[in-house]
């Protein structure tokens, strides 16, 4: 039986398999069947799933380190696992019989979803929904698909939370009943298959809906679920960026030992400027990783002791994760530049990672505006809870 603290060892054991599959994943824009089988065998889609449904409830620090190690070999694989695990946290907010139906009897169960304009209307025993979903990472290997949207009651009034904000309900449907639209043709993270789907007047029974990340709707209690899925996405995608950057560093160190640039007389490894840039890149990757890990370990310990996750701690996660994503990009760019023309060839170890990392920074978790959000909070302004 794989323990939550053993997932990192499991990833190290299949690292070469992930690395070997990466070029095909990038070409086909899908995780390969063989790799999916290995990921399911090691329960890597279940790191954040509640234990009663076959999950591991992996502690946040271990989750961060595991996603980072996966990304060292392939960014798309790490992205899909991070996304699916964040989705799996929804099981804690579903009735036990529904969560058991979705995950308990299917070892290959995966839930995927994405954002998009959508609205739900109350109907007898459930809801009728309309939605145009995109960015559904992992949709091609998912067994369930979801959508999040505000709800209008039978009188036409929008349902609201106690604080007056719109109630956003999550709707879950079998993937086999939904046609996936091929819209994911991107420069990077191509293997995530972050495609879309359209839902028109689709009926969803009330039992297959919930309001995630709201304590009043939580059906299963454990320290992990004091964290919001947004918090886990933040640290996981920071781990993805840092892992990709580490992969660039690994490739560059190997190249520097052998390459003598044209019109030069010495290897890259003997060049003073390259030595300086390499040290700077290593410092950026390691310091950003240490910052995230230190914050997550501290917050995890405090949350378990207090029985709650403080808003100030959510802010800390946002700051550390955003900082790490951009430090990873800066470090990788320095190494890419130092590698010269060797880095531009598709068969090299740089090109795919360069594209993947530059795609990570474009996603919500990498927005530089998060620094303003954090700074505003530190200066005494109310926290923007929509992004922390």
ROFIVEX-515565 format. One record per residue (C-alpha): residue in three letters; chain; x, y, z. Coordinates in steps of 0.5 Angstrom, whole numbers, plus 2048, in hexadecimal, padded with zeros to 3 digits. Example, Ala and Ser with C-alpha at 12.3 -4.5 7.8 and 13.67 -1.06 7.14 Angstrom:
! ROFIVEX-515565
 residu chaine  c1  c2  c3
    Ala      A 819 7F7 810
    Ser      A 81B 7FE 80E
END
This chain:
! ROFIVEX-515565
 residu chaine  c1  c2  c3
    Unk      A 800 800 800
    Unk      A 803 807 7FE
    Unk      A 803 80C 804
    Unk      A 802 813 803
    Unk      A 80A 814 804
    Unk      A 80C 80F 7FF
    Unk      A 809 813 7F9
    Unk      A 810 816 7F8
    Unk      A 814 810 7F8
    Unk      A 80E 80D 7F3
    Unk      A 810 813 7EE
    Unk      A 817 812 7EF
    Unk      A 816 80B 7ED
    Unk      A 812 80C 7E6
    Unk      A 816 813 7E5
    Unk      A 819 810 7DF
    Unk      A 813 80D 7DC
    Unk      A 810 814 7DD
    Unk      A 816 817 7D9
    Unk      A 816 812 7D4
    Unk      A 80E 813 7D2
    Unk      A 80F 81B 7D2
    Unk      A 811 81C 7CB
    Unk      A 80B 818 7C9
    Unk      A 806 81B 7CE
    Unk      A 808 822 7CB
    Unk      A 807 81F 7C3
    Unk      A 800 81C 7C5
    Unk      A 7FE 821 7CA
    Unk      A 7FC 81C 7CE
    Unk      A 7FF 818 7D4
    Unk      A 801 811 7D1
    Unk      A 7FC 80B 7D3
    Unk      A 803 807 7D6
    Unk      A 804 80D 7DB
    Unk      A 7FD 80E 7DD
    Unk      A 7FD 807 7DF
    Unk      A 804 808 7E3
    Unk      A 801 80E 7E6
    Unk      A 7FA 80B 7E8
    Unk      A 7FE 805 7EB
    Unk      A 802 809 7F0
    Unk      A 7FC 80D 7F2
    Unk      A 7FF 814 7EF
    Unk      A 7F8 816 7ED
    Unk      A 7F5 815 7F4
    Unk      A 7FA 819 7F9
    Unk      A 7F5 81E 7FB
    Unk      A 7EF 819 7FB
    Unk      A 7EC 817 802
    Unk      A 7EE 811 804
    Unk      A 7E7 80E 805
    Unk      A 7E7 80E 7FD
    Unk      A 7EE 80B 7FC
    Unk      A 7F2 811 7FD
    Unk      A 7F8 813 800
    Unk      A 7F7 81A 803
    Unk      A 7FE 81B 802
    Unk      A 801 821 806
    Unk      A 802 828 802
    Unk      A 809 828 803
    Unk      A 80A 821 800
    Unk      A 805 823 7FB
    Unk      A 809 829 7F9
    Unk      A 810 825 7F8
    Unk      A 80C 81F 7F4
    Unk      A 809 823 7EF
    Unk      A 810 827 7EE
    Unk      A 814 820 7ED
    Unk      A 80F 81E 7E8
    Unk      A 810 825 7E4
    Unk      A 817 824 7E4
    Unk      A 816 81E 7DF
    Unk      A 80F 821 7DC
    Unk      A 80B 828 7DD
    Unk      A 805 825 7DA
    Unk      A 805 81F 7DE
    Unk      A 806 823 7E5
    Unk      A 801 828 7E2
    Unk      A 7FB 823 7E1
    Unk      A 7FD 81F 7E8
    Unk      A 7FC 826 7EC
    Unk      A 7F6 828 7E8
    Unk      A 7F3 821 7E9
    Unk      A 7F5 821 7F1
    Unk      A 7F2 828 7F2
    Unk      A 7EB 825 7EF
    Unk      A 7EB 81F 7F3
    Unk      A 7EB 823 7F9
    Unk      A 7E4 824 7F7
    Unk      A 7E2 81D 7FA
    Unk      A 7E3 820 801
    Unk      A 7DC 825 7FF
    Unk      A 7D8 81F 7FC
    Unk      A 7D3 81A 800
    Unk      A 7D8 814 801
    Unk      A 7D3 80F 7FD
    Unk      A 7D5 814 7F7
    Unk      A 7DC 815 7F8
    Unk      A 7DC 80D 7F9
    Unk      A 7D9 80C 7F2
    Unk      A 7DE 811 7EF
    Unk      A 7E4 80F 7F2
    Unk      A 7E3 809 7F6
    Unk      A 7E2 804 7F1
    Unk      A 7E6 806 7EB
    Unk      A 7EE 806 7EC
    Unk      A 7EF 80A 7E6
    Unk      A 7EA 810 7E8
    Unk      A 7EC 817 7E6
    Unk      A 7E8 81D 7E7
    Unk      A 7E9 823 7E2
    Unk      A 7E6 82A 7E1
    Unk      A 7E7 831 7DF
    Unk      A 7E5 838 7DF
    Unk      A 7E0 83B 7DA
    Unk      A 7D9 83F 7DA
    Unk      A 7D4 83B 7DD
    Unk      A 7CD 83B 7E1
    Unk      A 7C9 836 7E4
    Unk      A 7C1 836 7E5
    Unk      A 7BE 832 7EB
    Unk      A 7B9 82D 7E8
    Unk      A 7B6 827 7EB
    Unk      A 7BB 823 7EF
    Unk      A 7C1 826 7EC
    Unk      A 7C3 82C 7E7
    Unk      A 7C3 82D 7E0
    Unk      A 7CA 830 7DE
    Unk      A 7CD 834 7D8
    Unk      A 7D4 835 7D8
    Unk      A 7DA 836 7D3
    Unk      A 7E0 833 7D6
    Unk      A 7E7 834 7D4
    Unk      A 7EE 832 7D7
    Unk      A 7EC 82C 7DA
    Unk      A 7F3 829 7DB
    Unk      A 7F2 821 7DB
    Unk      A 7EC 821 7D8
    Unk      A 7EE 81B 7D3
    Unk      A 7EF 816 7D8
    Unk      A 7EA 818 7DD
    Unk      A 7E4 814 7DF
    Unk      A 7E0 81A 7E2
    Unk      A 7E0 821 7E0
    Unk      A 7DD 827 7E4
    Unk      A 7DB 82E 7E3
    Unk      A 7DA 834 7E8
    Unk      A 7D5 839 7E7
    Unk      A 7D0 83E 7EB
    Unk      A 7C9 83B 7EC
    Unk      A 7C2 83E 7EB
    Unk      A 7BC 83C 7EE
    Unk      A 7B5 83A 7EB
    Unk      A 7B3 842 7ED
    Unk      A 7B9 844 7E9
    Unk      A 7BD 847 7EF
    Unk      A 7C5 845 7EF
    Unk      A 7C6 841 7F5
    Unk      A 7CB 844 7FA
    Unk      A 7D0 842 800
    Unk      A 7CF 845 807
    Unk      A 7D3 84B 806
    Unk      A 7CF 84D 7FF
    Unk      A 7D4 84A 7FA
    Unk      A 7D2 846 7F5
    Unk      A 7D1 83E 7F6
    Unk      A 7D6 83B 7F1
    Unk      A 7D4 833 7F1
    Unk      A 7D8 82E 7EE
    Unk      A 7D4 829 7E9
    Unk      A 7D7 822 7E8
    Unk      A 7D6 81E 7E2
    Unk      A 7D8 817 7DF
    Unk      A 7DE 819 7D9
    Unk      A 7DB 813 7D5
    Unk      A 7D5 817 7D4
    Unk      A 7D8 81E 7D2
    Unk      A 7DB 81F 7CB
    Unk      A 7E2 822 7CC
    Unk      A 7E4 828 7C7
    Unk      A 7EB 828 7C5
    Unk      A 7ED 82F 7C6
    Unk      A 7F4 82E 7C9
    Unk      A 7FA 830 7C4
    Unk      A 7FF 834 7C8
    Unk      A 806 835 7C8
    Unk      A 807 832 7CF
    Unk      A 804 82D 7D4
    Unk      A 801 82A 7CE
    Unk      A 800 823 7D1
    Unk      A 7FB 826 7D6
    Unk      A 7F6 825 7D1
    Unk      A 7F2 82B 7D4
    Unk      A 7ED 82B 7CF
    Unk      A 7E5 82D 7D0
    Unk      A 7DE 82B 7D0
    Unk      A 7D7 82E 7CF
    Unk      A 7D1 82C 7D3
    Unk      A 7CA 82E 7D1
    Unk      A 7C4 82D 7D5
    Unk      A 7C8 828 7D9
    Unk      A 7C4 825 7DF
    Unk      A 7C9 823 7E5
    Unk      A 7C6 820 7EB
    Unk      A 7C7 824 7F1
    Unk      A 7CB 81E 7F5
    Unk      A 7D0 81F 7EF
    Unk      A 7D1 826 7F1
    Unk      A 7D4 82A 7F7
    Unk      A 7D7 830 7F9
    Unk      A 7DF 82F 7FA
    Unk      A 7E4 832 7FF
    Unk      A 7DE 835 803
    Unk      A 7DE 832 80A
    Unk      A 7D7 831 80B
    Unk      A 7D6 82C 805
    Unk      A 7DC 828 807
    Unk      A 7DA 821 808
    Unk      A 7E1 81E 80A
    Unk      A 7E5 821 80F
    Unk      A 7ED 820 80F
    Unk      A 7F3 826 810
    Unk      A 7F4 825 809
    Unk      A 7ED 828 807
    Unk      A 7EE 82E 80B
    Unk      A 7F2 831 805
    Unk      A 7EE 833 7FF
    Unk      A 7F0 830 7F8
    Unk      A 7F2 837 7F6
    Unk      A 7F8 836 7FB
    Unk      A 7FA 82F 7F9
    Unk      A 7FA 831 7F2
    Unk      A 7FE 837 7F3
    Unk      A 803 833 7F7
    Unk      A 803 82D 7F2
    Unk      A 804 832 7EC
    Unk      A 809 835 7EF
    Unk      A 80C 82E 7F0
    Unk      A 80B 82D 7E8
    Unk      A 80F 834 7E6
    Unk      A 815 832 7EB
    Unk      A 815 82B 7E9
    Unk      A 815 82D 7E1
    Unk      A 81B 832 7E3
    Unk      A 81F 82C 7E6
    Unk      A 81E 828 7E0
    Unk      A 821 82E 7DC
    Unk      A 827 82E 7E1
    Unk      A 828 827 7E1
    Unk      A 828 827 7D9
    Unk      A 82D 82D 7D9
    Unk      A 832 82A 7DE
    Unk      A 833 824 7DA
    Unk      A 833 829 7D3
    Unk      A 838 82D 7D7
    Unk      A 83D 828 7D8
    Unk      A 83E 826 7D1
    Unk      A 83C 82C 7CC
    Unk      A 841 831 7CA
    Unk      A 83E 836 7C6
    Unk      A 840 838 7BF
    Unk      A 845 83D 7BF
    Unk      A 847 83C 7C6
    Unk      A 84D 838 7C9
    Unk      A 84A 835 7CF
    Unk      A 844 831 7D2
    Unk      A 83E 835 7D4
    Unk      A 840 832 7DB
    Unk      A 846 836 7DB
    Unk      A 843 83D 7D9
    Unk      A 843 842 7DE
    Unk      A 83D 845 7DC
    Unk      A 839 83E 7DC
    Unk      A 83C 83C 7E3
    Unk      A 839 843 7E6
    Unk      A 832 842 7E2
    Unk      A 832 83A 7E4
    Unk      A 833 83C 7EC
    Unk      A 82D 842 7EB
    Unk      A 828 83D 7E8
    Unk      A 82A 838 7ED
    Unk      A 829 83D 7F3
    Unk      A 822 83F 7F0
    Unk      A 81F 838 7EF
    Unk      A 822 836 7F6
    Unk      A 820 83C 7FA
    Unk      A 819 83C 7F7
    Unk      A 818 835 7F8
    Unk      A 81A 836 7FF
    Unk      A 816 83C 800
    Unk      A 80F 838 7FE
    Unk      A 811 832 802
    Unk      A 813 836 808
    Unk      A 80C 839 808
    Unk      A 808 833 806
    Unk      A 80B 82F 80C
    Unk      A 80A 835 811
    Unk      A 803 836 80F
    Unk      A 801 82E 80F
    Unk      A 804 82E 816
    Unk      A 800 834 818
    Unk      A 7FA 832 815
    Unk      A 7F9 82B 818
    Unk      A 7FB 82E 81F
    Unk      A 7F5 833 81E
    Unk      A 7F0 82F 81A
    Unk      A 7F0 835 815
    Unk      A 7F3 838 80F
    Unk      A 7F4 840 810
    Unk      A 7F3 845 80B
    Unk      A 7FA 847 80C
    Unk      A 7FD 840 80B
    Unk      A 7F9 840 804
    Unk      A 7FD 847 802
    Unk      A 803 844 804
    Unk      A 802 83E 7FF
    Unk      A 800 843 7FA
    Unk      A 806 847 7FB
    Unk      A 80B 841 7FB
    Unk      A 808 83D 7F5
    Unk      A 808 843 7F1
    Unk      A 80F 845 7F2
    Unk      A 811 83E 7F1
    Unk      A 80E 83E 7EA
    Unk      A 811 844 7E8
    Unk      A 818 842 7EB
    Unk      A 818 83B 7E7
    Unk      A 816 83F 7E1
    Unk      A 81C 844 7E2
    Unk      A 821 83E 7E4
    Unk      A 81F 83A 7DE
    Unk      A 820 840 7D9
    Unk      A 827 841 7DB
    Unk      A 829 83A 7DA
    Unk      A 825 83A 7D3
    Unk      A 829 840 7D1
    Unk      A 830 83D 7D3
    Unk      A 82E 836 7D0
    Unk      A 82E 83A 7C9
    Unk      A 82C 837 7C3
    Unk      A 82C 830 7C6
    Unk      A 826 832 7CA
    Unk      A 821 833 7C3
    Unk      A 821 82D 7C0
    Unk      A 81B 829 7C2
    Unk      A 81E 822 7C4
    Unk      A 822 826 7C9
    Unk      A 821 826 7D0
    Unk      A 81F 82D 7D0
    Unk      A 81A 82F 7CB
    Unk      A 814 82C 7CE
    Unk      A 816 82E 7D5
    Unk      A 816 835 7D3
    Unk      A 80F 835 7D0
    Unk      A 80C 832 7D6
    Unk      A 80F 836 7DB
    Unk      A 80D 83C 7D7
    Unk      A 806 83A 7D7
    Unk      A 806 839 7DE
    Unk      A 807 840 7DF
    Unk      A 801 842 7DB
    Unk      A 7FC 83E 7DF
    Unk      A 7F8 841 7E5
    Unk      A 7FD 83E 7EA
    Unk      A 803 842 7E7
    Unk      A 800 849 7E6
    Unk      A 804 84F 7E8
    Unk      A 7FE 852 7EB
    Unk      A 7FE 84E 7F1
    Unk      A 804 852 7F4
    Unk      A 800 858 7F4
    Unk      A 7FA 853 7F7
    Unk      A 7FF 851 7FD
    Unk      A 802 858 7FD
    Unk      A 7FB 85B 7FE
    Unk      A 7FA 856 804
    Unk      A 801 858 807
    Unk      A 7FF 85F 807
    Unk      A 7F8 85E 80B
    Unk      A 7F3 85D 805
    Unk      A 7EE 858 805
    Unk      A 7F0 851 802
    Unk      A 7EE 850 7FB
    Unk      A 7EB 849 7FD
    Unk      A 7EA 847 7F6
    Unk      A 7F1 846 7F4
    Unk      A 7F4 843 7FB
END
